Amino acid sequence: MDENQNFKSGYVSIIGAPNVGKSTLLNTFLGQKLAIVTPKPQTTRNQIRGILTTDNHQIIFVDTPGLMNPKYRLQSEMVKTAYGALGDGDVVLFVVDAKRPHSEIEDQILKRLRRSQSTTILVLNKVDLIAKPNLLPIFEEYNEKFEFAQMIPISALTADGVPVLLEQIEGYLPLGPLYFPEDQLSDLPERFFISETVREKIMLMTQREIPYSSAVIIEEFEKRQTNKSGEITYIRAIVYAERQTQKQIIIGKGGKLIKRVGELARADIEKFLDARVYLELYVTVKTDWRKDVRKLRELGGFMDM
């Protein structure tokens, strides 16, 4: 990339309550799927950083776990991770769901934002699902609670309003260098996205507590040569549950559910890696891992990212 004296770069934190569309927005910004998305709240557990580079700017978006009142140690660490992104952002996108009434959790977020020095933009998401005359009262309500730099209606799912939001973000970025190579999409390792893809399929295909009590670790990830079809990427992943009964549900009758998880995950992983993949999944039990600090570290570095 040619040297550009007017080049801008910076970090943009995406925060909000669970299930308001933060990860969908990140994927829409990048034009491809980086963060996993499910209809279930608390899908995102770690900060997920996505990099958008153009001739004029480089934006490092930081997607965060949905903010909530935590009930166990994993949720406490997720909340700490999300609030940790506030201090790092040159710009903060406070994403709210246009269909949902203002909540106590959002009041807590606004309280934290008042202590932050970052430029904050209110992003009113899912506006495709409500009548336009209803937008103004929502904006007025948030305007009374906080002095936002901008308030922008969007639909992350359809990308309506997202180009306008990007223009506004660029306007608030400082002049700065190219932090990452222009073709780099994230600074997180491929193993992270592969484990997240497997976890997404488990979340989509299971109910009740199982989506939240499962974790995925990649134990082997290597390229292998085969006699018949050339190179293939071999991946061995361990799926952890908290109870023996949960393990049995994840495996499914005759192994059908875990087999289907593997098929769906492999298709997405092959797209992500642009390579042929052989995916092996094993399910085991690590009792009460969500409540134990040491086990949280073992199962994905929830306290280290």
Backbone bond lengths (Angstrom), bond angles and torsions (degrees), N, CA, C in turn:
res aa  C-N    CA-C-N  psi(-1)  N-CA   C-N-CA  omega(-1)  CA-C   N-CA-C  phi
1 M - - - 1.465 - - 1.523 109.20 -
2 D 1.342 116.10 133.63 1.461 119.94 179.50 1.525 110.15 -65.19
3 E 1.333 114.26 149.77 1.460 118.59 178.38 1.525 109.02 -66.25
4 N 1.319 116.00 130.27 1.455 122.21 -176.66 1.521 108.09 -126.87
5 Q 1.343 115.92 113.46 1.468 120.34 -176.77 1.523 111.90 -65.36
6 N 1.331 116.70 -22.44 1.459 120.84 -178.83 1.524 112.56 -99.73
7 F 1.336 116.47 13.12 1.467 120.84 -177.15 1.531 109.89 -66.56
8 K 1.339 115.34 135.87 1.459 121.19 -179.53 1.526 109.59 -115.46
9 S 1.324 115.31 148.48 1.467 119.11 176.01 1.519 109.35 -153.87
10 G 1.338 115.36 153.60 1.454 118.12 178.89 1.516 112.06 173.35
11 Y 1.332 113.64 174.70 1.461 121.86 -178.23 1.524 110.21 -101.42
12 V 1.327 115.15 136.09 1.467 121.34 179.54 1.526 108.29 -124.09
13 S 1.323 116.79 113.41 1.472 122.00 -179.03 1.524 109.88 -88.64
14 I 1.330 115.46 133.05 1.472 121.55 178.18 1.522 107.38 -108.01
15 I 1.347 116.52 112.27 1.463 119.09 -176.94 1.526 110.13 -128.22
16 G 1.337 114.99 164.41 1.458 120.36 178.75 1.513 110.30 160.54
17 A 1.316 115.94 179.14 1.461 122.00 178.01 1.533 109.59 -70.69
18 P 1.332 118.83 168.15 1.472 120.50 178.22 1.531 112.10 -61.60
19 N 1.323 114.73 143.95 1.469 122.10 169.69 1.526 114.82 67.15
20 V 1.335 117.55 28.14 1.467 119.37 177.60 1.530 111.97 -94.07
21 G 1.353 116.98 -5.38 1.467 120.18 176.37 1.514 115.01 105.24
22 K 1.331 117.85 22.70 1.479 120.80 -177.52 1.520 111.40 -64.68
23 S 1.328 117.10 -46.01 1.471 120.22 -177.78 1.518 111.38 -69.29
24 T 1.327 117.02 -37.90 1.474 120.21 175.80 1.521 109.86 -60.97
25 L 1.338 116.72 -40.37 1.464 120.61 178.80 1.524 110.91 -63.75
26 L 1.332 117.67 -43.75 1.468 120.68 177.47 1.525 110.28 -56.92
27 N 1.331 116.44 -48.09 1.466 120.21 -179.26 1.531 111.58 -62.00
28 T 1.327 116.85 -37.23 1.466 120.92 179.27 1.527 110.70 -68.10
29 F 1.318 117.36 -41.40 1.472 120.99 175.87 1.530 110.31 -55.67
30 L 1.344 115.90 -44.72 1.462 120.79 -173.04 1.522 113.24 -83.20
31 G 1.332 115.97 -16.67 1.464 119.36 -179.14 1.508 113.61 77.39
32 Q 1.310 117.79 11.40 1.466 122.05 174.54 1.523 110.16 -160.70
33 K 1.329 115.46 164.96 1.451 119.63 -174.30 1.523 111.15 -79.79
34 L 1.324 115.16 119.89 1.458 121.37 175.81 1.533 109.16 -119.38
35 A 1.330 116.25 -47.00 1.465 121.18 179.61 1.520 109.52 -94.16
36 I 1.333 116.57 139.95 1.455 119.52 177.70 1.521 108.97 -72.05
37 V 1.339 115.08 149.46 1.463 121.29 -177.30 1.520 109.11 -135.62
38 T 1.330 116.76 128.83 1.459 121.75 172.30 1.528 107.84 -137.90
39 P 1.343 117.44 163.50 1.468 118.94 176.53 1.529 112.86 -70.09
40 K 1.331 117.64 -10.27 1.460 121.26 -176.07 1.530 110.92 -84.06
41 P 1.335 117.74 139.23 1.466 119.91 174.52 1.523 110.74 -65.82
42 Q 1.323 116.21 161.26 1.465 123.22 176.89 1.529 112.89 64.34
43 T 1.324 116.99 29.48 1.462 119.97 176.54 1.524 110.53 -67.90
44 T 1.342 116.36 -44.52 1.468 121.08 -179.86 1.521 109.93 -80.00
45 R 1.340 116.88 129.95 1.464 121.58 -179.19 1.526 112.61 -112.34
46 N 1.311 117.51 -28.64 1.464 122.14 -176.82 1.522 110.48 -119.68
47 Q 1.314 116.18 167.10 1.459 119.16 167.27 1.527 108.48 -67.46
48 I 1.322 116.05 132.43 1.461 120.93 177.29 1.520 107.81 -119.65
49 R 1.311 116.41 118.98 1.457 120.75 -174.79 1.536 110.74 -103.64
50 G 1.314 114.95 123.66 1.458 121.75 178.11 1.519 110.24 -118.57
51 I 1.328 116.90 139.24 1.472 121.50 -172.54 1.524 110.16 -113.03
52 L 1.325 115.55 124.53 1.466 121.93 177.54 1.531 108.46 -115.52
53 T 1.331 115.85 117.52 1.465 120.50 -177.15 1.523 110.58 -120.65
54 T 1.335 115.81 131.03 1.467 122.10 173.58 1.533 107.46 -125.88
55 D 1.335 117.07 -174.20 1.466 120.41 177.71 1.523 111.80 -67.33
56 N 1.343 116.34 -21.71 1.465 120.41 -173.25 1.525 114.92 -108.30
57 H 1.326 116.70 -19.58 1.462 117.51 -175.92 1.529 112.24 -156.60
58 Q 1.328 114.34 161.60 1.465 121.22 169.48 1.528 106.97 -131.12
59 I 1.338 115.20 120.02 1.464 120.89 -179.95 1.522 108.40 -111.68
60 I 1.330 115.80 127.05 1.467 120.47 173.84 1.522 106.71 -102.58
61 F 1.326 114.96 102.91 1.462 120.75 178.97 1.528 109.54 -81.38
62 V 1.323 116.79 138.22 1.465 121.55 178.26 1.520 107.88 -119.60
63 D 1.342 115.95 102.70 1.465 121.61 175.25 1.526 107.97 -79.88
64 T 1.328 116.86 140.10 1.468 120.41 -174.42 1.522 111.50 -127.19
65 P 1.343 117.16 158.80 1.461 119.61 174.04 1.525 110.78 -60.96
66 G 1.338 115.97 149.89 1.461 120.22 176.34 1.520 110.94 -64.14
67 L 1.322 115.84 138.05 1.467 120.42 -177.25 1.526 110.38 -83.32
68 M 1.321 116.40 136.24 1.464 122.81 -173.98 1.513 109.06 -152.67
69 N 1.323 116.61 174.48 1.464 121.36 169.31 1.526 107.32 -86.62
70 P 1.337 118.83 108.71 1.469 121.32 -171.55 1.524 113.45 -67.41
71 K 1.355 114.43 144.49 1.470 120.72 179.49 1.531 112.26 -111.21
72 Y 1.328 117.58 -17.16 1.457 120.72 177.62 1.518 108.80 -150.73
73 R 1.341 117.00 175.56 1.463 121.54 -168.47 1.529 113.01 -60.52
74 L 1.325 117.53 -40.88 1.464 119.66 179.88 1.526 110.11 -59.01
75 Q 1.322 117.18 -45.34 1.462 119.89 179.82 1.528 111.17 -64.17
76 S 1.337 117.23 -37.20 1.475 120.47 177.46 1.522 110.55 -60.26
77 E 1.338 116.32 -42.18 1.465 120.52 -179.85 1.532 110.77 -69.68
78 M 1.335 117.20 -34.60 1.457 120.69 177.22 1.532 110.60 -63.68
79 V 1.339 116.26 -42.31 1.465 121.21 179.19 1.531 110.23 -64.88
80 K 1.351 115.91 -43.22 1.469 120.49 178.82 1.536 110.46 -61.39
81 T 1.328 115.97 -40.35 1.466 121.62 178.53 1.525 110.88 -62.23
82 A 1.330 116.08 -43.72 1.464 120.01 -178.19 1.524 111.36 -65.73
83 Y 1.337 117.07 -47.57 1.463 119.51 -179.87 1.530 111.72 -67.15
84 G 1.342 116.06 -26.98 1.464 119.90 178.14 1.512 112.38 -62.24
85 A 1.345 117.00 -26.10 1.465 120.66 -179.45 1.520 112.48 -74.77
86 L 1.345 116.61 -18.25 1.469 119.49 -177.77 1.528 112.14 -61.68
87 G 1.329 115.57 -45.24 1.460 119.79 -176.94 1.509 113.51 -70.65
88 D 1.336 117.29 -19.27 1.465 121.09 -175.98 1.524 113.32 -89.81
89 G 1.339 117.61 -15.72 1.457 119.84 -170.45 1.513 114.27 -86.05
90 D 1.343 117.18 132.29 1.464 120.95 168.32 1.526 109.20 -70.34
91 V 1.343 114.57 -33.57 1.461 122.08 176.31 1.523 107.42 -132.66
92 V 1.336 116.87 141.09 1.464 121.83 175.20 1.528 108.31 -115.39
93 L 1.324 116.13 128.69 1.463 121.41 172.64 1.523 107.85 -99.69
94 F 1.320 116.97 111.92 1.459 121.70 177.40 1.526 106.60 -94.00
95 V 1.336 115.85 103.95 1.468 121.59 -173.31 1.521 109.51 -93.13
96 V 1.330 115.73 129.17 1.461 120.73 176.85 1.526 108.85 -127.78
97 D 1.316 115.07 154.87 1.466 122.69 -179.13 1.526 108.04 -91.48
98 A 1.336 117.09 118.60 1.466 121.13 -177.44 1.531 112.44 -61.93
99 K 1.325 116.88 -23.62 1.467 120.38 -177.92 1.528 112.56 -83.11
100 R 1.329 116.63 -16.10 1.461 120.73 -171.89 1.519 111.59 -102.27
101 P 1.326 118.43 138.40 1.472 118.66 176.20 1.529 111.11 -68.14
102 H 1.329 115.37 156.70 1.464 121.67 177.56 1.529 109.53 -56.32
103 S 1.354 116.46 138.96 1.465 120.10 -173.06 1.529 112.20 -121.03
104 E 1.324 114.66 166.59 1.464 121.33 176.81 1.532 110.86 -62.39
105 I 1.341 115.97 -37.38 1.470 120.01 178.40 1.533 109.84 -60.51
106 E 1.318 117.13 -41.91 1.459 119.86 179.66 1.526 111.43 -64.63
107 D 1.326 117.36 -35.76 1.471 120.24 175.35 1.527 110.63 -61.47
108 Q 1.344 116.18 -39.41 1.463 120.24 178.02 1.532 110.72 -64.86
109 I 1.337 116.32 -39.88 1.475 120.31 178.67 1.532 109.99 -64.35
110 L 1.323 116.67 -44.35 1.466 120.56 -179.66 1.529 110.99 -62.53
111 K 1.322 116.48 -35.41 1.469 120.67 176.96 1.526 110.08 -61.08
112 R 1.331 117.08 -42.82 1.468 121.38 177.35 1.531 110.89 -66.95
113 L 1.334 115.71 -39.56 1.466 119.73 -178.72 1.525 111.84 -63.05
114 R 1.326 116.24 -32.77 1.471 119.56 178.80 1.531 111.65 -63.20
115 R 1.336 115.88 -26.88 1.477 119.86 179.55 1.529 111.35 -87.64
116 S 1.324 116.61 -9.50 1.472 121.00 -178.38 1.519 109.99 -89.46
117 Q 1.321 116.08 149.40 1.465 121.32 178.75 1.529 111.64 -95.03
118 S 1.315 117.53 0.39 1.463 120.91 -174.79 1.524 111.97 -75.76
119 T 1.329 115.50 148.01 1.464 121.02 171.48 1.527 107.87 -66.04
120 T 1.336 117.16 128.77 1.464 120.49 -175.82 1.524 110.59 -117.97
121 I 1.332 115.41 128.27 1.466 122.74 177.16 1.526 108.59 -111.55
122 L 1.329 116.85 128.52 1.461 120.56 173.06 1.526 108.60 -80.54
123 V 1.323 116.47 123.79 1.464 121.77 178.65 1.526 107.45 -111.25
124 L 1.323 116.06 106.96 1.465 120.88 179.79 1.523 107.70 -89.48
125 N 1.320 115.79 103.99 1.468 121.71 -172.81 1.533 111.28 -95.62
126 K 1.325 114.90 162.75 1.471 124.55 177.33 1.528 111.86 67.05
127 V 1.348 116.34 32.21 1.466 119.56 -179.26 1.531 111.83 -71.18
128 D 1.344 116.37 -13.17 1.465 119.38 175.81 1.527 111.96 -69.68
129 L 1.329 116.21 -12.02 1.468 120.32 -176.03 1.525 113.46 -101.76
130 I 1.340 117.74 0.83 1.462 119.56 178.08 1.527 110.34 -131.02
131 A 1.340 116.13 160.19 1.462 121.42 179.65 1.528 110.17 -72.47
132 K 1.318 116.54 140.71 1.473 121.08 -175.66 1.528 113.73 -58.42
133 P 1.351 119.91 -37.62 1.468 118.60 178.68 1.528 113.57 -59.93
134 N 1.339 117.07 -19.85 1.469 120.42 -179.41 1.525 113.24 -81.40
135 L 1.342 117.42 -9.13 1.466 120.18 -176.22 1.528 112.36 -71.45
136 L 1.322 116.42 -42.37 1.463 120.16 -174.27 1.530 112.98 -58.07
137 P 1.346 119.49 -47.15 1.470 118.58 178.37 1.529 112.97 -60.13
138 I 1.346 116.82 -32.95 1.471 119.79 179.03 1.528 109.75 -67.19
139 F 1.333 116.37 -46.46 1.463 119.84 178.12 1.526 111.39 -61.01
140 E 1.327 116.65 -40.49 1.465 120.02 179.78 1.526 111.34 -62.92
141 E 1.339 115.79 -39.58 1.472 119.98 179.74 1.535 111.12 -62.59
142 Y 1.335 116.90 -46.16 1.470 120.14 -179.39 1.528 111.68 -71.12
143 N 1.324 116.10 -32.21 1.457 120.29 179.26 1.528 111.65 -64.56
144 E 1.321 116.61 -31.67 1.462 121.30 178.04 1.525 111.89 -72.66
145 K 1.338 116.31 -25.71 1.457 120.71 -174.80 1.529 113.89 -90.40
146 F 1.350 116.71 -24.43 1.469 119.25 -173.47 1.524 109.85 -158.28
147 E 1.329 116.03 147.81 1.464 120.71 178.18 1.529 109.48 -91.84
148 F 1.320 115.75 89.31 1.460 121.50 179.78 1.522 110.62 -79.64
149 A 1.328 115.92 146.23 1.465 120.00 175.94 1.524 110.38 -66.28
150 Q 1.330 115.50 -38.38 1.467 122.06 177.77 1.532 107.76 -149.29
151 M 1.336 115.65 156.81 1.462 121.21 172.24 1.525 106.98 -130.63
152 I 1.339 116.31 115.15 1.469 120.29 -169.20 1.530 110.73 -125.91
153 P 1.337 117.54 125.24 1.468 120.76 175.90 1.529 110.78 -84.39
154 I 1.321 116.35 135.38 1.469 120.09 -179.97 1.529 110.65 -145.40
155 S 1.311 115.28 168.02 1.458 122.21 162.24 1.528 106.26 -124.96
156 A 1.331 116.99 108.21 1.467 120.31 -179.88 1.528 110.46 -63.33
157 L 1.329 116.38 -30.44 1.464 120.75 -176.66 1.521 111.58 -70.82
158 T 1.330 117.05 -42.09 1.470 120.22 -177.96 1.526 112.63 -97.43
159 A 1.347 116.62 -7.23 1.476 124.40 -177.83 1.522 112.81 73.24
160 D 1.327 118.33 5.84 1.457 121.09 177.03 1.534 109.77 -63.34
161 G 1.320 117.45 126.22 1.461 121.81 179.56 1.517 114.49 85.93
162 V 1.330 118.56 -12.80 1.468 121.19 -176.62 1.532 112.30 -67.72
163 P 1.347 120.34 -40.30 1.478 118.95 175.27 1.534 112.69 -59.10
164 V 1.339 116.98 -38.30 1.471 120.53 177.53 1.525 109.74 -63.77
165 L 1.331 116.12 -43.20 1.466 121.06 178.55 1.528 110.81 -60.59
166 L 1.321 116.87 -42.59 1.472 120.90 178.81 1.526 111.98 -61.73
167 E 1.322 115.68 -41.26 1.473 119.80 177.86 1.528 110.91 -59.90
168 Q 1.325 115.46 -43.25 1.463 119.87 -179.73 1.534 110.76 -65.47
169 I 1.324 116.86 -41.73 1.467 120.75 179.39 1.529 109.90 -59.95
170 E 1.335 116.19 -47.81 1.472 119.88 -178.64 1.532 110.54 -58.71
171 G 1.334 115.98 -36.19 1.460 119.81 -179.32 1.523 113.44 -62.56
172 Y 1.326 116.70 -26.85 1.467 120.98 -178.31 1.528 113.43 -97.18
173 L 1.336 117.02 -5.17 1.471 119.12 -179.59 1.528 111.09 -74.16
174 P 1.329 117.42 145.36 1.469 119.68 175.01 1.528 111.22 -79.49
175 L 1.318 116.40 159.33 1.463 120.10 169.65 1.524 108.03 -62.31
176 G 1.329 116.62 138.06 1.455 118.02 -177.65 1.509 112.33 -170.17
177 P 1.329 116.68 176.68 1.474 122.10 -175.56 1.523 112.32 -84.93
178 L 1.311 113.86 174.29 1.458 121.62 170.40 1.532 106.73 -81.55
179 Y 1.327 117.58 106.46 1.463 120.95 -176.25 1.527 112.50 -74.80
180 F 1.334 116.12 -33.43 1.471 121.61 -176.65 1.518 109.81 -129.18
181 P 1.336 118.24 155.86 1.466 120.68 174.76 1.528 110.17 -53.04
182 E 1.335 116.58 144.56 1.458 119.97 -171.22 1.527 113.91 -65.24
183 D 1.336 118.09 -19.11 1.463 119.52 179.62 1.533 112.70 -97.52
184 Q 1.337 118.22 5.22 1.461 121.43 -177.76 1.528 109.85 -85.12
185 L 1.337 115.72 132.28 1.465 121.34 -176.07 1.523 112.45 -95.51
186 S 1.343 116.97 -27.72 1.464 120.72 179.60 1.524 108.90 -157.71
187 D 1.348 115.58 161.75 1.463 118.99 175.50 1.528 111.07 -100.49
188 L 1.329 116.76 7.65 1.465 120.59 178.27 1.529 110.29 -91.44
189 P 1.331 117.77 151.01 1.466 120.51 -176.58 1.532 112.62 -72.20
190 E 1.323 115.40 156.29 1.470 120.55 178.65 1.526 111.70 -58.22
191 R 1.325 117.00 -36.29 1.477 120.41 179.54 1.528 111.60 -56.03
192 F 1.332 116.28 -37.97 1.464 119.90 -179.75 1.524 110.42 -60.89
193 F 1.336 116.71 -48.28 1.462 120.17 -176.55 1.527 111.43 -69.18
194 I 1.320 117.30 -31.47 1.460 120.11 177.40 1.528 110.38 -67.42
195 S 1.334 117.05 -45.92 1.471 119.93 178.96 1.526 110.66 -63.91
196 E 1.340 116.81 -37.56 1.464 120.69 178.24 1.532 111.32 -64.62
197 T 1.333 116.55 -36.90 1.465 120.23 179.57 1.519 110.90 -64.11
198 V 1.332 116.99 -43.25 1.470 120.34 177.37 1.530 110.03 -63.13
199 R 1.338 115.92 -42.82 1.472 119.50 -178.95 1.528 110.99 -64.88
200 E 1.339 116.97 -36.34 1.460 120.26 177.63 1.521 111.00 -58.78
201 K 1.332 117.40 -44.60 1.466 120.26 -177.96 1.530 111.14 -66.34
202 I 1.346 116.21 -36.22 1.467 119.19 176.36 1.527 110.04 -64.59
203 M 1.330 117.05 -42.76 1.468 120.82 178.95 1.521 111.54 -62.24
204 L 1.323 117.13 -38.68 1.455 121.04 -178.65 1.525 112.37 -71.33
205 M 1.328 117.23 -29.60 1.464 120.63 -171.36 1.521 114.42 -103.86
206 T 1.324 118.06 -0.33 1.461 120.40 179.43 1.523 110.17 -126.24
207 Q 1.326 115.78 166.52 1.457 120.98 -174.45 1.528 111.18 -127.54
208 R 1.320 114.05 178.47 1.457 124.78 177.71 1.526 111.20 54.79
209 E 1.345 116.96 -125.31 1.466 120.11 -172.34 1.522 112.95 -86.01
210 I 1.321 117.81 -16.56 1.468 121.24 -172.39 1.537 113.10 -59.64
211 P 1.350 119.71 -42.71 1.477 118.05 179.36 1.525 113.20 -58.12
212 Y 1.340 116.72 -30.05 1.467 120.63 -175.23 1.527 112.63 -92.54
213 S 1.319 116.39 -17.28 1.470 119.39 -177.90 1.520 111.66 -100.02
214 S 1.339 117.81 8.40 1.467 120.55 179.40 1.524 110.37 -106.54
215 A 1.321 114.87 147.12 1.467 122.51 175.72 1.524 107.67 -139.60
216 V 1.324 116.61 156.33 1.462 121.15 -176.46 1.523 109.51 -131.23
217 I 1.321 115.56 130.24 1.465 121.96 176.73 1.530 108.94 -122.54
218 I 1.328 117.25 134.92 1.468 121.79 176.45 1.523 108.01 -89.38
219 E 1.319 116.40 114.40 1.468 121.14 -177.68 1.525 112.30 -91.45
220 E 1.325 117.02 -34.71 1.470 120.79 178.20 1.522 109.12 -134.79
221 F 1.320 115.97 140.06 1.461 121.63 -179.13 1.523 106.62 -155.60
222 E 1.342 115.99 98.23 1.464 118.89 -175.93 1.524 111.28 -151.51
223 K 1.318 115.03 155.41 1.463 120.47 176.13 1.515 108.87 -87.95
224 R 1.324 115.34 134.80 1.466 120.49 -179.51 1.521 109.43 -128.54
225 Q 1.325 114.73 150.21 1.460 120.78 175.54 1.524 109.31 -95.25
226 T 1.343 116.43 134.00 1.467 120.58 175.55 1.525 108.82 -112.76
227 N 1.320 116.01 152.50 1.464 120.24 -177.89 1.522 112.15 -66.52
228 K 1.349 115.35 -37.37 1.462 118.75 -172.16 1.525 113.74 -89.24
229 S 1.323 117.17 -43.03 1.470 118.40 -167.72 1.524 114.72 -123.33
230 G 1.318 117.29 18.26 1.456 119.50 175.59 1.522 113.21 78.53
231 E 1.317 116.60 -143.82 1.459 121.24 -171.74 1.530 111.81 -81.51
232 I 1.334 114.95 141.01 1.455 121.47 175.68 1.530 108.26 -140.62
233 T 1.332 117.20 146.19 1.463 121.26 177.08 1.523 108.87 -92.46
234 Y 1.323 115.62 117.58 1.466 121.24 -179.46 1.531 108.90 -94.49
235 I 1.336 115.58 127.32 1.467 121.57 179.75 1.526 109.18 -128.66
236 R 1.320 114.83 127.06 1.472 120.33 174.71 1.519 107.80 -116.42
237 A 1.342 116.25 119.26 1.464 121.37 -176.70 1.527 110.14 -119.51
238 I 1.327 115.13 140.81 1.462 121.46 176.31 1.523 108.37 -106.29
239 V 1.323 116.04 126.33 1.461 122.24 175.49 1.523 107.75 -100.21
240 Y 1.333 116.13 122.93 1.460 120.97 179.84 1.523 110.83 -103.20
241 A 1.337 115.64 135.73 1.460 122.76 171.71 1.525 107.82 -118.80
242 E 1.329 116.82 168.86 1.466 120.07 -179.15 1.530 112.67 -94.61
243 R 1.323 118.09 -18.63 1.469 122.28 -175.92 1.520 109.85 -136.71
244 Q 1.322 116.06 154.25 1.460 121.50 176.97 1.534 110.79 -61.93
245 T 1.332 116.37 -37.68 1.468 119.86 179.28 1.530 110.90 -64.42
246 Q 1.341 116.56 -37.34 1.467 120.46 178.08 1.530 110.40 -66.71
247 K 1.322 115.59 -39.63 1.471 120.30 177.65 1.525 110.16 -58.71
248 Q 1.327 116.12 -44.55 1.471 120.07 -178.48 1.522 111.51 -64.03
249 I 1.334 116.62 -37.64 1.475 120.16 179.05 1.522 110.41 -67.62
250 I 1.348 117.03 -42.54 1.469 120.45 -179.70 1.535 110.56 -63.42
251 I 1.324 116.46 -39.51 1.471 119.53 177.98 1.528 109.97 -67.58
252 G 1.346 116.07 -43.59 1.460 120.71 179.42 1.519 112.72 81.88
253 K 1.310 115.55 166.08 1.467 121.11 -178.88 1.526 110.51 -63.46
254 G 1.340 114.77 120.63 1.461 119.53 -178.86 1.519 113.54 65.75
255 G 1.355 116.34 19.42 1.464 120.58 179.15 1.516 114.50 76.60
256 K 1.356 116.27 14.93 1.465 119.62 -173.36 1.526 113.14 -67.79
257 L 1.337 117.37 -41.20 1.464 118.65 -174.34 1.532 111.19 -68.94
258 I 1.330 117.59 -47.31 1.466 119.50 -178.79 1.535 110.50 -65.93
259 K 1.326 116.45 -31.18 1.469 119.53 176.61 1.532 110.02 -64.72
260 R 1.346 116.44 -42.19 1.465 120.57 179.74 1.526 110.78 -68.03
261 V 1.338 116.77 -39.21 1.472 120.96 175.00 1.525 109.22 -56.22
262 G 1.339 115.93 -46.26 1.462 121.10 -179.01 1.517 112.92 -62.83
263 E 1.337 116.54 -40.56 1.474 119.96 179.89 1.527 111.55 -64.09
264 L 1.336 115.97 -46.30 1.465 120.33 -178.44 1.532 111.15 -67.51
265 A 1.337 115.46 -42.41 1.468 119.66 -179.29 1.529 110.46 -65.54
266 R 1.323 117.13 -42.76 1.469 120.38 -178.36 1.526 111.00 -60.17
267 A 1.334 117.17 -40.44 1.468 120.25 179.80 1.534 110.49 -60.94
268 D 1.330 116.67 -43.90 1.470 119.89 179.42 1.524 112.04 -69.54
269 I 1.331 116.55 -38.44 1.467 120.66 -178.78 1.533 110.20 -66.58
270 E 1.337 116.47 -38.75 1.460 119.38 178.07 1.531 111.12 -62.63
271 K 1.338 116.20 -37.89 1.482 119.26 175.91 1.523 110.19 -65.72
272 F 1.324 116.33 -43.98 1.462 121.46 -176.89 1.533 111.26 -63.91
273 L 1.338 116.63 -44.59 1.467 121.17 -177.61 1.525 112.53 -86.46
274 D 1.348 116.55 -15.53 1.460 121.89 -172.64 1.529 109.62 53.25
275 A 1.332 114.17 50.89 1.476 120.60 -177.94 1.524 109.18 -155.36
276 R 1.328 115.68 157.67 1.466 120.40 173.89 1.515 109.22 -73.86
277 V 1.336 116.14 138.39 1.460 121.09 -173.15 1.528 110.84 -129.32
278 Y 1.338 115.19 137.68 1.462 121.70 167.68 1.528 106.39 -111.75
279 L 1.342 116.31 113.94 1.458 121.59 -174.00 1.523 110.47 -111.15
280 E 1.322 116.00 122.58 1.467 121.89 174.91 1.519 109.38 -111.10
281 L 1.335 117.16 130.08 1.458 121.81 179.63 1.524 110.36 -117.36
282 Y 1.319 115.62 134.54 1.467 121.83 175.40 1.529 107.81 -125.31
283 V 1.326 116.61 141.90 1.463 121.09 -179.19 1.522 109.00 -115.06
284 T 1.333 115.92 131.32 1.464 120.62 178.37 1.530 109.34 -141.92
285 V 1.330 116.47 176.05 1.467 121.74 -175.68 1.527 110.49 -114.21
286 K 1.330 116.06 133.41 1.466 122.17 169.60 1.533 105.48 -130.34
287 T 1.321 116.08 99.95 1.459 122.45 -168.48 1.531 112.33 -59.17
288 D 1.353 115.17 130.36 1.478 123.15 173.78 1.530 113.34 52.58
289 W 1.324 117.07 38.26 1.464 118.77 -176.04 1.532 112.60 -64.04
290 R 1.338 118.38 -26.70 1.474 120.38 -177.87 1.525 112.96 -70.17
291 K 1.337 116.57 -16.67 1.474 119.97 -175.15 1.520 112.98 -103.40
292 D 1.336 117.21 -4.26 1.463 121.83 -170.94 1.529 110.17 -113.09
293 V 1.327 117.08 123.99 1.473 121.84 -176.52 1.525 111.28 -58.61
294 R 1.326 117.26 -47.03 1.469 120.99 -176.93 1.537 110.54 -64.26
295 K 1.342 116.49 -42.53 1.462 120.05 -179.60 1.526 111.30 -67.99
296 L 1.329 117.20 -34.18 1.468 120.25 176.24 1.520 110.99 -61.29
297 R 1.324 115.83 -41.20 1.477 119.71 178.04 1.528 110.35 -63.81
298 E 1.335 116.19 -42.13 1.468 120.77 -178.59 1.524 111.14 -63.47
299 L 1.334 116.31 -38.94 1.463 119.87 -172.00 1.519 112.18 -97.24
300 G 1.322 116.91 53.37 1.448 118.55 168.20 1.505 116.04 116.72
301 G 1.334 118.33 7.56 1.447 119.32 174.36 1.512 114.85 64.52
302 F 1.352 117.14 36.58 1.455 120.08 -176.64 1.523 112.35 -59.69
303 M 1.341 116.35 -24.71 1.458 118.68 -176.69 1.523 112.39 -100.55
304 D 1.306 116.18 1.32 1.470 118.71 -173.19 1.523 113.13 -112.34
305 M 1.343 118.18 -11.37 1.466 119.76 -172.36 1.517 110.24 -88.37
